[in-house]
Amino acid sequence: MSHGGMPPRRARVFTVAAVVAMSLAGCEYTGPPEQLAPSSPPPVTPSSASFEDNVSEVARLLGASPGDPGMPSGAEPAGKLSLDLAPGDYLVSGACAGVYGAKLTVVKADGVPEASSFECTSTLDRFVRHDGGPLTISAVPPTGRPAATGVKVQVNRDRRASELEDMSEWAAHQLQPSVPGELRGASSGNTTTTAGLSAQPGEYELHLVCAGLPVAELSVATWNGAEVLAPVQVPCSGSVFKAPVVLPTEGADLTMGPGGLDSRFVYRLVPTGQP
């Protein structure tokens, strides 16, 4: 699912040199103190790469050629693409060189920009589910030349990314409308899955919808291991299963199975009162 975010900043690492003083027994020194040489070398100004070198680096990161669409040029150092694409799942990539980082922006047919900042040490890859029509992508550095940025679009080949997006879209349409105070989650898996909800002690109504299986088994226990809902068979027909749950202590673990390639679960705890 999903989708694009601010990557973590690089941590700066400082090395502290420890000076160990040793005294030698039986030795005496009476001469004048010597002047210590500076321990730090004079600062060196780093050399700046040329615009052509930065374009080559962007091409290397993207696995592209400098003349490909979306690559920077002498007239436009920022990589941009405007395409009319068929509906489908795509992978949008951005790269930069000559600066610390850049911003990748994707605009679909609705005209709403989706921006992600990234560092120039590697590419930023974003999964995009496109409904079809115009798609505009740009990667813009905070400075002009010699900085360079580029973008690339290709059909998504990662089946897991598409499955996560399928799951996200399906879960978003279940158990609607949302209820104030609800605690919600969703999961899928090839085997029996346990998912936790950080619920305070109290009375709740559990709602669950499952798909991809004829029947699923559901049970609920507290984080301390006390069973609060004995195993029950839930038909995965699209209807909402409901059951009262009383949590004597904090936390609820939902165990759902048996799982499978297309199994999906979405669930929530809705507060109904106090114990």
PEWOFEN-V297462 format. One record per residue. RES is the residue in one letter. D_FIRST is the distance of its C-alpha to the first C-alpha in Angstrom with 2 decimals. Layout:
RES/D_FIRST, RES/D_FIRST
This chain:
M/0.00, S/1.76, H/5.36, G/8.80, G/11.74, M/15.50, P/16.35, P/19.10, R/22.64, R/24.99, A/27.52, R/31.11, V/33.35, F/37.05, T/39.71, V/42.81, A/45.98, A/48.31, V/52.01, V/54.21, A/57.88, M/60.37, S/64.09, L/66.65, A/69.62, G/73.04, C/71.91, E/73.15, Y/72.12, T/74.25, G/73.19, P/71.43, P/67.67, E/65.75, Q/63.19, L/59.71, A/57.83, P/54.53, S/51.71, S/49.02, P/49.20, P/49.32, P/45.97, V/44.82, T/43.16, P/40.22, S/40.59, S/38.22, A/36.65, S/37.60, F/35.34, E/35.80, D/34.77, N/31.56, V/30.77, S/31.36, E/29.04, V/26.19, A/26.93, R/26.93, L/23.55, L/21.98, G/24.12, A/25.73, S/29.27, P/30.65, G/31.55, D/28.20, P/26.64, G/24.47, M/26.72, P/29.05, S/32.68, G/35.93, A/35.59, E/31.94, P/30.68, A/27.18, G/24.88, K/23.93, L/22.83, S/23.20, L/22.23, D/22.34, L/19.70, A/19.40, P/16.46, G/13.82, D/10.88, Y/11.95, L/11.84, V/13.57, S/15.69, G/18.19, A/21.20, C/24.28, A/27.69, G/30.73, V/29.05, Y/27.01, G/23.77, A/22.48, K/20.00, L/17.52, T/17.21, V/15.45, V/17.21, K/16.51, A/19.27, D/19.14, G/20.34, V/18.06, P/17.38, E/14.21, A/15.68, S/14.87, S/17.87, F/18.34, E/21.37, C/23.43, T/23.68, S/20.71, T/18.30, L/15.08, D/12.43, R/9.54, F/7.28, V/8.58, R/8.96, H/12.62, D/15.05, G/17.92, G/20.52, P/20.93, L/18.45, T/19.89, I/18.76, S/20.94, A/21.31, V/24.22, P/26.17, P/28.13, T/31.36, G/32.92, R/34.44, P/34.76, A/31.02, A/28.85, T/25.22, G/23.53, V/20.42, K/19.37, V/17.21, Q/16.87, V/15.43, N/12.40, R/14.09, D/11.57, R/11.43, R/9.23, A/6.22, S/7.32, E/8.05, L/4.96, E/4.16, D/7.87, M/8.07, S/6.42, E/8.70, W/11.47, A/11.64, A/11.85, H/14.86, Q/16.64, L/19.33, Q/20.00, P/21.59, S/20.70, V/23.81, P/25.13, G/24.93, E/22.50, L/20.42, R/17.21, G/14.76, A/12.82, S/12.89, S/13.47, G/15.60, N/18.42, T/20.99, T/22.07, T/19.62, T/20.77, A/18.75, G/20.45, L/20.87, S/22.95, A/25.53, Q/29.06, P/32.06, G/32.82, E/32.67, Y/29.47, E/28.47, L/25.60, H/23.50, L/21.39, V/19.94, C/19.18, A/18.55, G/19.02, L/22.23, P/25.69, V/26.26, A/24.61, E/26.58, L/25.75, S/27.58, V/27.32, A/29.05, T/29.44, W/28.37, N/32.08, G/31.91, A/33.85, E/32.94, V/32.42, L/31.30, A/32.86, P/30.92, V/30.63, Q/29.58, V/26.94, P/26.77, C/23.28, S/24.47, G/22.14, S/24.68, V/24.23, F/26.01, K/27.77, A/29.89, P/31.65, V/30.81, V/33.06, L/31.90, P/35.03, T/33.09, E/29.79, G/26.47, A/25.39, D/23.99, L/22.80, T/23.41, M/22.01, G/22.85, P/23.76, G/20.21, G/19.51, L/17.27, D/16.07, S/16.77, R/14.72, F/16.01, V/15.61, Y/18.50, R/20.27, L/23.63, V/25.74, P/28.84, T/32.08, G/34.78, Q/36.25, P/37.84
